[in-house]
Every structure is written in structure tokens, then in C-alpha cells.
Amino acid sequence: MALLAFTPGADDGRCATTGAEAGAGTGLGRSARHGRAGRCQGRVLAACGLALLPWLGYLAGTLPPAEAAAWVALDTLEAAALLTAGTRLLRADPRHRAPAAAAAVLLLADACLDLAAAAPGPELAAAVAMAVAAELPLAALCARLAVRPPRGPVGGR
């Protein structure tokens, strides 16, 4: 199911970077631009969820069993939420909001736990880098997706 994230649709598969660029000179309306942005965001979430899968094996094989169980469980929940939200976004399914909200909370918790559990020195530096470069921006994207208003006709227009 996660491989659906990388199947190109009717467009050329590229992510639109700004609203102005997405529809400039193409005659595309606002909903088409938002559809492309949603597909791009869906691909990002699904790719991040897939990227966590090998990480789970690494954690399970390198951490002590008690720690591995906790970290693998947390990261498994993150991967499931990201993959669910991503694939639903790709299908323009409005039910992407709940898994996106769950992913935002899990990613924020993961960043906080990483920082709290890291020993001073290189381990703390790595935890800060992961939080700033990956976990917090992805949590912000997921939170934005969870709370943004639905697109399209409102009130039967």
C-alpha cells in the first residue's frame, strides 16, 4: 500500500513548490494546485514512514532489549501514522487528519525523549540535529495538515 505513494498520477509527478508556480500559465485553478501540493505532502509523509522501517531493525539490533522495545514501539507507531496519513493524502481522502495529528504528537514526543535521554556530548548533538532537521519540521507539517480546513466547495456550492 505504501508503494502507491510513488505511483505518478495524471501530472508529471513533480511537487509544486509555491502556489504561484503550481498553476502559472497552465490554467489550473486553486483546487488543482492544492491537489498537487497534497500529493507532494503525501509522498513526503509516506517516504518518511518507509524510511523508518530499516531504522526499526537497527534499533532492535543495537539497543539493550528493554530500551529497544520502547523505541521500536514508538517508531513503529510513527511509521504507521506517517504511512497512513501519506497514502490518504495521495488519494485526497479527508480522513488523513487523524493520522497526521497522531504523527505530529508522536514525532514531538520522540524529539523530547531523544533530547532527555541523550548523554552530554556527541549523543546530545546528534539528538538536537535530528530534532531540528527532521522530527520537529515533520511534526509541524503533520500538525498543519491535521488542522487545515477542508478544500473544495463549502455549503453545497
N, C-alpha and C positions, 0 to 999 in steps of 0.2 A: 504494500500500500504506500509505503514511503517513496517508492520509486516513481509514483505518479507525480511527485514534486518536480521531477526533472523532465517530464514529457512536455515538449513545446505545444502550445495551444495554437490558436489562429494567428497570433502575432509572431514575430521573429524570435521570441524567447528572451529578448533583452529586457532588463529592468529600466523603467523610466526613472530618471534622476530628479527631475523637477516637473511641476505641473505645466510650466510653460513649454518645456522641451517635449513632453509626452504627446501633446496634441498640436504642436506648432506646425501649421501648413498641411495637416492631414485631414482636417475637417472633423476630427474626433471630438465628441462632446465631453463634458465633465465626467460622466459615468464611465466612459471608455478609459479615460486617463486613470480614474480611481481603480478600475478593474485591473489595469496593468500594474499599478502600484501594489494592489492586493496580491497579485500573483507573485510579484517580486518579493514582497514581505513573506509570503507563504513559502517560497523557495528558501529564503534565508532561515526561517524557523525550522523547516524540515531538514535542511543541511546541518544546522547546529544540532538538532536531535540525532541525526545519523552520526555526526562526529563524536557524540558522547558514547556511542556503543563500544568502540575499541578502548576508550578511556575506562569503561567499566571493567573490562578484562585486566587492564593494567592495575587498577586499584585493587581488584580482588587478588591479584598475584603478588603484590608488593607490600600491602599493609598487613599488620597483625590481624588475625581473624575478627576480633571484637570491633576494631576500627573499620575494617573492610566492610563488615555487614552494614554499619551505619552509613558510610559514604556511598557504597554501592546502592543502597536503598534510596538515598536522596537523589543521586544522579540518575537512577532508573526512572524515578518519578519525573524529574526534569525532562529527560529524553521523551518519555511518553507524552507529557504535556506539550512539548515543542512539536513533536511529530503530529499530534492530533490537531493542534491549532494550525500548523503549517498546511496540512493536507486539506483541512476545512477551508482555509483561506484560498487555496488553489481552486477549490470547487465553488467559491463565492458563497459558502454556507455561513449564514449569520451565527451559527452555533459555535463559531471559533472563539467567542468572547470568554466563555468559562475556562477552557483550557489555557487561553492566553493569560488570564488572570492568575490561574494556578501556577503557570510557569513563571510569571513575574514574582510571585511570593516565594516560590522555591529558589529562584536564582538569587534573590535578595538574601534569603536565609543562608544559602550556600556561601555567598560572599562574606557575610558576617561571621559564619562559623569558621571559614578558612582563615580569616584575619584573627579571630580569637584563639584558634588552635595553633597558629604558626609560632615557631620559636623565633626570637630576635635574630636578625642577620639575613642570610640569603633566603631562608624559608619565608620570612615575613615579606621580603622584597618581591618574591615570586607571587605570594598571595595578593599583595597590593597590585601588582601588574595584571594578574588575572581578573581581579575585581574591576579595575579601571578600564582595561582593554576589552573584556569580554562579558563578564557576568552582569555588571551594572548597566551598560548600554543595551544589552539584550533584554534585561528586566524592564528597562524604560520603554523599549519598543513594544514588549508584550503588554505592559500596563496601558500604553497609548491605544493599542489595538482592542484591549478589553473595554475601554471606556468611551471610545469614539462613537458618535451617533451613527445609526444605520444610514447607508447611502441609498439614493433612489427616490421614487415617488413617495410622498407622505400625504396621508389623508385621502387616498384614492385619486390623486391627480393623474 
